[in-house]
Amino acid sequence: MNNKQVKSFHNQTEMNPIIAAVNQLDKLDLAIKSPCKVIFLLTGSIFNLKEIVQKIKDNDMDIYIHFDLLQGFAKDSTALEYISKQIKPDGIITTKSNLIKKAKNLNLWAIQRLFIFDSKSLETGINSVNLTKPDTIEILPGAIPKIINEIYDRTKIPLIAGGLIRNKEDVIECLKAGAEGISASTEEIWYM
């Protein structure tokens, strides 16, 4: 991982910890016009990904694509290498531990998404990130401040909270608990 990428991600979330999570392409322009500095792209396909990424970069925003949600790409290291070299996002989001190291080797910012729904998934997730060492962890649902604090304490990897973030109070509580950023698909959150 080069210093420019590390600086960029942390600087962007420091300037504005709210991350626009775009799960429908008709919301892309709204996200670009928002005060957010970072977009998490949760949609896209082999036919439109390059244009979407370029449009976001043309607007001086950082773009992290959720690799697992892309259509038309195999969910393997070859597709990841193609995306890195041809489409050039700032990084990826994935639930797949095996792709984290590959992404980092390709100089992509690697965000490992964890779904925490019980004690077992919490332990499995912590063990996974301690092995793979992603650049950032995104936990869902994000509206669980005690878990944000526990995961950070046990991994020392910066966290983003996402999912079920509904209002300003949720945002504040997650940031107080130690989240570096908040990813949200609700437009009202983008303007906080």
C-alpha positions in Angstrom: 0.0 0.0 0.0 1.5 3.3 -0.9 1.5 6.3 1.4 -0.6 8.4 -1.0 -3.5 5.9 -0.7 -3.2 5.7 3.0 -3.1 9.5 3.3 -6.0 9.9 0.9 -8.4 7.6 2.6 -7.7 8.8 6.1 -7.7 12.5 5.0 -11.0 12.1 3.2 -12.7 10.5 6.2 -11.2 13.0 8.5 -12.6 15.9 6.4 -16.0 14.2 6.2 -16.6 10.9 8.0 -19.9 10.3 6.1 -19.4 8.0 3.1 -22.1 7.9 0.4 -23.0 4.2 -0.2 -24.6 4.1 -3.7 -26.8 1.0 -4.2 -28.8 2.3 -7.1 -27.3 4.1 -10.1 -30.0 6.7 -10.2 -28.5 8.0 -6.9 -25.0 8.4 -8.2 -25.4 12.0 -9.3 -26.9 12.9 -5.9 -23.9 11.2 -4.2 -21.5 13.1 -6.4 -23.2 16.4 -5.5 -23.3 15.7 -1.8 -20.6 17.0 0.6 -19.2 13.4 0.9 -15.6 12.9 -0.1 -15.9 9.1 -0.6 -18.3 6.9 -2.4 -18.8 3.2 -1.8 -20.3 1.7 -5.0 -22.6 -1.2 -4.2 -23.8 -1.8 -7.7 -22.4 -1.9 -11.2 -21.6 -4.3 -14.0 -18.9 -5.3 -16.5 -20.7 -2.9 -18.9 -20.7 0.3 -16.8 -18.1 0.1 -14.1 -15.3 1.9 -15.9 -17.5 4.9 -16.8 -18.9 5.1 -13.2 -15.5 5.0 -11.7 -14.2 7.6 -14.1 -17.2 9.9 -13.5 -16.6 9.8 -9.7 -12.9 10.4 -10.1 -13.6 13.3 -12.5 -15.5 14.9 -9.6 -12.4 14.6 -7.3 -14.0 11.9 -5.1 -12.6 8.6 -3.9 -14.3 5.4 -5.1 -14.3 2.0 -3.4 -16.2 -0.7 -5.2 -18.0 -3.6 -3.5 -16.4 -6.3 -5.5 -18.8 -9.0 -4.3 -21.8 -7.1 -5.7 -20.5 -6.5 -9.2 -22.4 -8.2 -12.0 -20.6 -10.0 -14.9 -17.2 -10.4 -13.1 -16.0 -13.7 -11.6 -15.4 -13.3 -7.9 -11.7 -14.2 -8.2 -8.3 -12.8 -8.2 -8.1 -12.5 -12.0 -11.2 -10.2 -12.1 -9.7 -8.3 -9.2 -6.5 -7.8 -11.2 -8.4 -6.7 -14.3 -10.4 -4.1 -12.2 -7.2 -2.8 -10.6 -5.4 -2.4 -13.9 -8.2 -1.3 -16.2 -10.8 0.4 -14.1 -8.5 1.8 -11.4 -10.8 2.4 -8.4 -9.1 3.6 -5.2 -10.0 0.3 -3.5 -12.4 -2.5 -3.0 -14.9 -3.7 -0.4 -15.3 -7.5 0.0 -16.5 -10.1 2.5 -14.0 -12.6 1.0 -10.9 -12.9 3.1 -8.9 -14.5 0.3 -9.2 -11.3 -1.9 -7.9 -8.9 0.8 -4.2 -9.8 0.4 -4.6 -9.9 -3.4 -6.1 -6.4 -3.3 -3.3 -5.1 -1.1 -0.7 -6.7 -3.5 -2.4 -4.8 -6.3 -2.1 -1.5 -4.3 -5.9 -1.3 -3.8 -7.2 -0.1 -0.5 -8.8 -3.2 1.0 -11.9 -2.9 3.1 -13.2 -6.1 4.6 -16.9 -6.1 5.2 -18.1 -8.0 8.2 -21.7 -8.9 9.0 -22.0 -9.2 12.8 -25.3 -10.9 13.8 -24.2 -13.0 16.8 -21.2 -13.8 19.0 -19.9 -16.5 16.6 -19.9 -14.1 13.6 -18.1 -11.5 15.8 -15.3 -14.0 16.7 -15.1 -15.3 13.2 -14.8 -11.8 11.8 -12.1 -10.7 14.3 -10.1 -13.8 13.6 -10.4 -13.2 9.9 -9.3 -9.6 9.9 -6.4 -10.5 12.3 -5.2 -12.9 9.6 -5.8 -10.9 6.5 -5.0 -7.4 7.9 -7.3 -5.3 5.7 -6.7 -1.6 5.5 -10.1 -0.9 7.0 -13.0 -2.9 8.3 -16.6 -2.1 7.6 -19.1 -3.6 10.0 -22.8 -4.1 9.5 -25.0 -3.3 11.1 -23.2 -0.2 12.1 -25.6 0.9 14.8 -23.9 -1.2 17.5 -21.3 1.1 19.1 -20.2 -1.5 21.8 -19.2 -3.8 19.0 -17.4 -1.1 17.1 -15.3 -0.4 20.1 -14.6 -4.1 20.8 -13.5 -4.9 17.2 -11.2 -1.9 17.1 -9.7 -2.8 20.5 -9.0 -6.4 19.3 -7.7 -5.6 15.8 -6.4 -2.0 15.8 -7.6 -1.6 12.3 -9.7 1.5 11.4 -13.5 0.8 11.2 -16.4 2.1 9.2 -19.9 1.6 10.4 -22.6 0.9 7.9 -26.1 -0.5 7.8 -29.1 0.7 9.9 -27.6 4.1 10.4 -30.8 6.1 10.5 -30.2 9.5 12.1 -27.7 12.0 13.5 -27.7 10.2 16.9 -26.6 6.9 15.3 -23.8 8.8 13.4 -22.6 10.5 16.6 -22.7 7.3 18.7 -20.7 5.3 16.1 -18.1 8.0 15.8 -17.8 8.3 19.6 -17.3 4.5 19.7 -14.3 4.8 17.4 -15.6 4.4 13.9 -13.5 6.4 11.4 -16.4 6.8 9.0 -20.0 6.0 8.5 -21.3 4.5 5.2 -24.9 5.1 4.5 -27.3 4.8 1.5 -29.8 7.3 3.0 -29.3 10.6 1.3 -30.2 12.6 4.4 -27.2 11.1 6.2 -24.9 12.3 3.4 -25.7 15.9 4.3 -24.9 15.7 8.1 
